[in-house]
């Protein structure tokens, strides 16, 4: 049965009438008299209850014949980020489709990448989500195209190809069919063209403590690859067309604006347009844009030690990772040393094995080493950078395992399987594995129970006691860790 059938229409209408931003992206409303569907925070006049139909996802509203609103722009709404709402197979397929997998591959290829046949994948997605993979991919392409027409100055032809369409003719026809207007009509209200730059707005649900998240990332930024300065995060990365870089900062709304809710502005510089879907997906995870702060806070506030911490930092998020392999290497370097010492070791690693970015951007002159490069590196060369032998061997073994696909760090990875495969490697124990799952896989229930700060904050002495203390907080234990760390750092 499609997820849409599980919505409570009366509760949705109450949230719509209140324009409650906590429900942004969790449901969409189709207005029968206009044929338009909106977010619950749309500034338009609230329609009468009898005229409203409610849907879990934009694609459900579109299947019912509704067109996306051009005021509230459903394509920029935060995602639903369900936890165990559907099977791991369906969730993994959705993650890969949203990252653009089907733009250049078939359903059979997608199924094979997940260990099933294309036919089985179609059945599973239709049964659990009420929609097949091709329809979901088409909806994603059109949503990205609409956002690019609004936010960027890309030529329409380039918008079509960046969004995953194989021809301008197909794009124009699909856009007109879905939105009832030509792309050129939307473009007349689009952004200013910036050569070589794509700019996109990405919304989050309030409250959202962007500054705390940025400070956490900044303290661990890898010199040469990433940096945080003047309230912005910047980093280099690889694309199929060559090195590129991105910049992320908070959107500052005008006071009294109807869209005065948390959002970030992503700017992608260089030849990254073929990979734009993947970049957006990674940035959403890095900045934890799809979290449900109300649901998470309600669960954590039930714990006597967490309640005051949550009240003090209501918008705290779990920082993800743009590159999970990079994060895993960083985690090994951080074993039993300070954040500053780990950052120094990481800088040396990048200088020794990372490729020059070739970008004329001060401070962003390197690309993080690929798994294959570190797998080929002799352990002695790693030791010469200042690593002890145990960490050098651990990095070498991790890189080899990722390169051989023995360890899966992709968005579609099964957390339990990845935890097991990581801990089977020399030099990686439960703390490192759970830290990688927490940030690299962005698994909200990861819990490094052996962390000394966490145990002290919980008032327990053993890892097992820590696990027992936070058992009621599932599936949000990673958020509990962030609050415990933040509280200990501030003396709270």
N, C-alpha and C positions, 0 to 999 in steps of 0.2 A: 504494500500500500504506500503511495507517495507520502512524503513527510508533510506535505501541505495539509493533509487531512487531520493532522494532530494539533493544529492551531485552535485556540479558543477565540472565536470571533469577537465575543463581547469584551474579553480582556484586551485584545488587539485594538478594539475601537477606543477603549478607555486610554490606552497608551497613545493612540493617534490623536485623540482630542487634547491630551496634555502635551503633545509633541515631546514625549519623554525620550531624550537622547540615549538612554540606556538600552532601548530596544532598536536602535538604528542598525540595520542590516540583519536583524533577526526575523523581521517579517516585512512584507510590502503590501500596499493596498491598491487594488484596482477599482477605479471609479466607473460604474456602469454607464453613466450618462456622457462621459467624455472619452471613454476607451483608453484612458491613461492610467499607468500605475506609478506609485510614488513611494518614497521612504516615509517612515512615521514622523520624521522631522521636517517634512516639506513645509515651506512658509505659505503655501496656498491655503485658501479658506477650507476649513474642515468640511468634507461632504457629509450629508445625512447618513445615518447608520444603514438605511435600507439600500443605499446606492453603493455600498462597499463590499468588496470581496477581498479576502486576505490570503496571502501566499507566503511560503517560507523563503522562496528564492526568486530572483528576477526571471529565471527561465520558466518557472511555473506560471507566472503572470503572462509571459509572452506566449506560452502554449495556449493559454485561455483567450488570446486575441488582444491583450492590452499592450500599449506602447509606452516606452520609458518617458518619464517626465523630463522636460528640459530645464526645469527650475531646480529641483532637488538632486537630479542626476544620480539615479540608482547605481550607476557603474562605479562610483567612488565610495560607496558605503562600505564600512568594515564587514569582513566575512563573519560567518557564524562560528567557526572554529569548534566544531562539535568534538566531544570526547566520548568515544565508544558509542556514538549515536548510530553509526553504521559499522559494518564489518571492516576489518583492516584492509581487505581487498578493495572494497568500494572507496574507502578513504584514500588509499594509496593511488588508485586510478584517478580520482578527482585531483589530487595534488599534482600528478604528472600532466594531466590535461590542462590545468590552470597554468602550469609552467610552459605550455606550448608544445607538448610532446606530439600531438596529432597534427601539428602544422606541417610536418615533413615526414610523418610515419603513419602506418595503418593501425586499425584496431587490433589486427593480429599481432603486429609488432608490440603494441602496448600490452596485450595479454601475455605475450612471451616474456616481456621484461618483468612481469609480475608472477610468472610461473604458471599461467593458465592459458587456455585457448581463447581466441577472440570471441567465440560464441559463448563460452562460459562467462566471460567478462560482461558481455551485453546483457545476459540474463541476470547476473548478479546486480548490476547497476540499475536495471529497469525494475527489478523486484524491490530493491532497497531504497532507491531514490526516485523512482517513477520516471526516469529519463535515461536514454541511452548515451553512450560516450560521444557519438557524432553530434547529437543535438546539444549536449553540454559544451562541446568544443566550439560549435557555431555561435552559441550565445556568448561565450567568452570572447571570441574574436570581435563580434559586433560591439560588445561593451568596451573593449580596449580601443576600437576604432572611434567610437563616440567620444571617449575621453580624450583621445589625441586630437580630434577635431576641435574640441572645446579648449584644451589646455596648451596645445603646442602650435607651432607655425609650420609643421611639416606639410609639404605639398600633398594633395589628396591621393595622388598615385602612390606616394611613399607610405601614407597612412594605410592604404589597402594592403601593401606587401608586408609592412611591419606587423600588421594585425593578423597575418597568416593567410590572407587570400591569395590565390594563384593568379588572378587577373583583375584588372580594374573593372571590367564589365560585370563579373560575378559580384564584386564588392558593391558596386552601385545598385545592382538589382537586389541583393540581400539587404542592404541598408534601407532602401526605399520600402521594401516589403515589411521589414521589422519596425521601422520608425515612422513610416508614412511621409517621409520627406527625403530630399536628395542630400548627399553629404555636403555639397556646395552651400546649401542653405545653412547648415550648422557651422560651416567654416567661416561664414561672414561674421560670426561672433567669436571666432577663435582667438588664440593668443598671438603675440608678436613672434615673428620668425627669428630664431637665433641660430646662425649657422653651426651645424655640428652638435646642437644641444636639443634634447627632448626633456620637457618639464611636465611633471604630473603631480597632481594633488592626491594624497592618500589619507582617508579619514580614519579616526579611531573613536572608540566610545569613551565618554568621560566617566570618572576622572582619569587623566593620563599624565603621569609625571615624566615628561620628556626629559627634563633637566637631570633627574636622578639617573635615568637610563643612559643618557649621554655621558654623564660623569663616570659611570661604571665602565662603559666601553672605552672612554678616553684614557682611563688609568691603565688599560690593558692594550692600548693601540700599538700596533707593530710599526716601528719607525721605517719609513720608506714605502710601506704598503698602505697604511691608513693613518689618519690623524683626526683629532678633534680640536677645533679652534673657532673662537667667536661664535659659539653656539651652533656649529655645524660639524657634521661627520663627513669625511671624504676618504675615498679609497680607490686603489687600482684593482682591475680584474681582467681576466681574459675573455674574449669573445671568439666566435668562429671567424671573425674578420680582423682580429688583431686586438692589441691592448686598448683598454678604455678606462675611464674613471667616472665616479659618481659623487654627488654631493647631496646631503640630506640636512634640512633645517626645519624648524617649526614654522607653521603658517601663522602669521600674526593677523588675526581678523580685526577689522574696524570695530570700534566699540558700538554695541547695539546692532551689529550685523545679525541677520537672520540665520547665518551659518556659523555663529560663534560657538564652535565646538572643536575639539582637538583634531588637528590634522598636521601632516608633514608635507613638505615639498621636496620631491625627488627630481634631481637634475642629472641626466645621463649625458656624458660628453664622449664623443668619439664614435667609432664604428660598432655600436652596440645594438643597432636597431633590429637586426635579425634575432637577437636574443632578448628583446625587451620584456616579453612575458616572463621569462626566467628571472630577469633582474628584479622586476616588480615583485615576484613571488618571494625572492630571497630577502628583499628589503622589508616586506611585510613581516616576515618571520624574525628578522634581526631586531626590528623595533616593536615586535609583539602587538601589532595593530588590531588583531582580531580577537583579543581576549575579552572576557565578560567580567569586568571589574566588580559588578554588583553581585554576581553569583559567587565569585571567588571570595570576596570580602565577607559575604554572609556565612560561608563555610568556615573560613579562618577565624572569624570573630567568635565562634563557638568554643575556641580553645582559650583558656585563661591566660596563657602566656602570649598568645598571638593577638588577642583582642586589642590591647592598647597600642601595639605596633601597627596594626592595620588602621586603627583610628588616626594615628599620627601620619601615616603615609598611604592615603586611600588610593592613589593612582600608580603605585609601584608595579612595575612589570618585570618579566623575566627576559633579559636580553638574549636574543638568539644568536645566530652566527651566519654571516654571508657565505662563508665557505666552511662546511663542517670539518673537512680534513685539516684545514688551517687551525681551527679551534681545537681539534684533538691533539695536534702537535703542541700547541700553546699550553694545553692542560698538562701534558707530560713535562714540559719545561717548568711548569709551576709547582711540581710536586715538592713539598717540604721546603720551599724557598719563598721569599717575599714577592709581591706583585712586581715591584721595581726590578728585582734580580731576574725574574722570569722574562720581563720585557727586554732587558739587556741581552739575555741569551737569545731571544727570538730575533732581535735586530742582527746579531752576529750570524745567525742561521740564514737569514734573508740575504745578508751581504755576501755570504759564502756560496749559497746555492740558488738564490733567486735570480731570475733574468732581469735585465734592465727593461723598464717599461717603455722607454722611448718617448714618454710623454713630457711635454714642456710645462710641467706643473711643479713648482717648488715643493720639495718634501715628499713627492710621490714618484720616486724614480725606480722603484722595484716592483716585481711581481712575486707573490709567494711561490716557493718551490712546489712543483708538481710532485705527487706521490712517487712517480717513476724516477725523478731526479734524486730524491732522498733514499729510495730503495737501492739505487746504484752507488750511493756514496759510501766509501769505506768508513767503518765505525771510528777509525783513528782520526779521520778528518773532522768528524763531529766532536770528538774528544778535544781536538786542538782548538776548538772554538770556546772551550771552557766548560763543556758538559762532562759530568762524570760518566764512567763507563756504562753504568746501568741505564741512565737516560739515553745515552747514545744508541745503545742496543734496542731500547724500547721504541725509539723513533724509527730506527731502521726496520724493525719488525712490523710496526704499524704501517709504514709506507708500503712495504712489500705486500701486506695483507690487503690494503685498499687497492693497490695497483692490480692485484690478482683477483679482486672482487670477492675475497674471502670475508672481508668486513664491509658491510653496507652502511654508508653514512648518508644515503640519499633521503629526500623528504618522504619517500615511500617505505623506508625501512621499518621493520617490526622492532620496537624498542627492546623487548625481551630477548630477541635473537641477537640484536646488536650488542646488548650488554654481555651476553654469554660469549660472543665471538671476541669482543674486546678483552674480556678478562682471561681468555685463553692465551693471550699474547704475553710474552715476557715483559715485566715491568709495568703492567697495567692492572691495578686492583680495583676494588669496588668504588672508592672515592672518585678516581679518574674516570671510570666507565660511566658513573652516574652524572658526573659533571658534563661529560660529552653528550649524554642523552638529554640532559637538562637544557643545554644551550645549542649543541650541534643538531640534535634531532628535534629540538623544541618540544620535548615530551613533558607535559605539565605535571606528571606524577613522579618524575625523577627525584631521588632523595639520597644525597651523599651522606649516609648516616654516620660515617666515620669522621666527619668534619668536626674538629675540636671546637670551633666557635659555635657551631650548631648545638653540640652536646652541652656546652656550658650554658648557652642561652636557654636551653630546655631544662636545665637543672638535673641532668643525668650524666652517668659516667661511661656508659657503654653504647656501642652502635645499636645493639639489640634493644636497649632501653629507649634510645632515640626513636627507633622505628615504631615501637609500641606507643610512644607518646604522641606521634603524629598520625597513627593509623586512621583515626576518625577524619583526618583532613583530606583523604583521597577524594578525587584525583588531582588535587591542587597542591601537592607537597612541595613542588618546585617553587611555588609562590611563597610558601611558608619559609623556605630556605632564604629567599631574597629578603623577606622581612626580618628574619633572625639576624642575618648578616648586617643589614642596615641598622637595626637596633643596637647591635653590639658596637658598630663603628661610631655611633653617635652617643654611646653611653646610655641609651634608652632601654 
